[in-house]
Amino acid sequence: MRFGISHVLDAIERRISTDPTAAGGVTDLGEVVRRADLDGGRPAHLLRLGLVIDALSKHMADPRVAIYAVADRALLSDTDLTANERMVIRRWSDDGKVEVVRNGGPTAALRAREIAALTGLPLISRNSTGFPGLSYAPAPTPNGVVLIPQMIGPGPAAPAAVLGRQWRCPEPGCASFGPPGQRNSDPFGPPPDEDAEPAGPPPPQLLNGRPHCPRHGAPLTDIGPRPRAVTLAARVDGMVWHRFQVTEAEPVPVGRAPEEHNGVGLGLALDDRGLRWVSRSHLRFELRGHTLQVIDTSTNGSTVLLRTGPADAPRRAPLNRGEVAPLTEWDTVELYEGVELGRADRASGPVTGAPSTGSVMAEAPTQSIRLA
């Protein structure tokens, strides 16, 4: 059983990140581990994070989506967790996979709200009262944990301007804002994902409008521009088929098989008719500040599906060659029937009849999360 628990914690580790472009939501780790109603187990259990990751994955219909977890420093000494669980959280913090806020700083709950506001990520919490952006509450059901929408926004404009700069912490070895590549790979962690993109930095903490390191409380030094980014997803019949980033610095062409080095080719997702319909380079996505826009570069045109919320029936707006359209948070672009592109952190919910999205809890021992 101990081996099984270690195995599932390794699976969870692969799906946590303090890179906002890799995540599909942000949460207070302390709140999650204490939600005993999610599994009926002991007062605190780290494996509950896996239950919430699985719920997020199902809701987003995305088998690779990560979660951004923030923890109060007191969690590292919480005796409701086992010594091994506390050690794992500390290791995750040291490796920059979980953000542990300093003593005397904001609570993890407040920091999670700040991250959600700066990045546009959904806030995953049952304590989201007063938060103006998208939020979900994890809840138990007979079929497992699900995410219940609390608010659908719109929240603050994101990505915020502060994410358009590179920041450096004066504290040596800072896992959040230190020099890239300074840490050795963890010999006790799971093997690295060879297909994973390099992790980006977390958002700074703003104190009186000035960026600070949330781990150390030190003012950060501005070391130059960093293009803001937004993560998009190509969904085929509602399921995420591919994720990609669009930055302020570099537009991204999408089509059957774009020739550009950063182009996103969707030919493998198309049937024979789709291969004839979709142009080699069909669309181009651009990020202007916090505004995402799409330009049609095709022969046959596209369709923008305009929505103000996840449950809304879309209003269809044709987009012809050379035309430009701004995309709000719930809008998508239909490249071809059943193939839509839009923000990766916005989804209507689980896809009926969809295949499994890949559970991190699949290897958990049967009774591991019900130990007294």
Secondary structure, DSSP 4 states (H G I P E B T S, - for coil): -HHHHHHHHHHHHTTB-S-TTTEEEEEEHHHHHT-GGGTT--S--TTHHHHHHHHHHHHHT-TT-EEEEEEEGGGGG-TTS-HHHHHHHHHHHHTTSSEEEPTTS--HHHHHHHHHHHH-PPEE-S--TT--SEEEEEEEETTEEEEEEEEE---S-SS-GGGGEEEE-SSTT-TTTS-TT-SPPPTTSPPP-TTPPPPPPPPPEEETTEEE-TTT-PBPEEEEE---EEEEEEEETTEEEEEEEEESS--EEEESS--STT-EE-GGG--HHHHHHS-SS-EEEEEETTEEEEEE--SS-EEEEE-SSTTSPPEEEEE-TT-EEEE-TT-EEEEETTEEEEETT---SPPTTPPP---TTTTS-TTGGG--
